[in-house]
Amino acid sequence: MSITVNTSDTSIIGTPEDQALKAKHAAMWASGSYHAVVREVVGSLGGVLVDALDIQPGQRVLDVAAGTGTAALPAAHRGAIVTATDLTPELIDIGRAEAADEGLSITWQTADAEGLPYPDGEFDVVLSTIGVMFAPHHQQAADELVRVCRPGGAVGVLSWTPEGFIGQLFAVMKPYAPPPPPGASPAPLWGRADHVRALFGDRVSDLVAHQRVLPVDRFADGAEFRDFMKRNYGPTIAVYRFNADDPALVSALDAELAALGERFLEDGVMPWEYLLVTARRV
């Protein structure tokens, strides 16, 4: 049976098992400091997507799984009428405070990417930067992105690739993590153009996909990368917590994450590959 669970201003769509999973996801992203990851490493990616979509003043823009607003803020700076949603209220609070500090007017709402609380065709542009890819049911999330975009409007997503650095981070952590729940799809699949094309199907046209690289010069070595992610990145924190009672597994994970960082680090820079997709709603 499918249900809608309301928690304060959040509507979580799906079965009771889905509700529990998404509540767990929200808590995971609230752990550590994702804001530090944005501020020190990935914050520029929102602007990359906003620029690719060439967002214009007065356009109605929805940032789905917005986190702290890496795309919402630059869209608002362009003069768009921006709504930003995320499953994690703590991230929304940070984004709201940053928008206020920058003098930006953005509507913030805690919402489930798989069941957005907006009418069909409500927005001119619907986008997500390394966000919607973490919704467990890819087709439902893609359906919602398309549904709330008006005909002729633009849809854009930016996602880590499976073969790139963050995709490989998840591959390293997978043997140490609990098994995924039934029906959940791996997040980095959003980084494959054929997967995104299949999700959107014939409801979009002019789909363009580009693989690009974010050069990351934040880390001196693999151990520094590992320690930063252990401290700040929710998915990594969750895996360490899952193994906390087994020092041998923690030590092995420590070694593997440091080795991953070393493998990708060259002349002080790590290339973090992502896929940028833009399309037009039919």
Secondary structure as UniProt FT lines:
FT   STRAND          3..7
FT   TURN            8..9
FT   STRAND          10..14
FT   HELIX           16..30
FT   HELIX           34..37
FT   HELIX           38..42
FT   HELIX           44..53
FT   TURN            57..58
FT   STRAND          60..63
FT   TURN            64..65
FT   TURN            67..71
FT   HELIX           72..77
FT   TURN            78..79
FT   STRAND          81..86
FT   HELIX           89..101
FT   TURN            102..103
FT   STRAND          106..110
FT   TURN            113..114
FT   TURN            120..121
FT   STRAND          123..129
FT   HELIX           132..134
FT   HELIX           138..147
FT   STRAND          149..160
FT   HELIX           165..173
FT   HELIX           174..176
FT   TURN            182..183
FT   HELIX           187..191
FT   HELIX           193..200
FT   HELIX           201..203
FT   STRAND          204..216
FT   HELIX           222..232
FT   HELIX           234..242
FT   TURN            243..245
FT   HELIX           247..264
FT   TURN            267..268
FT   STRAND          269..281
//
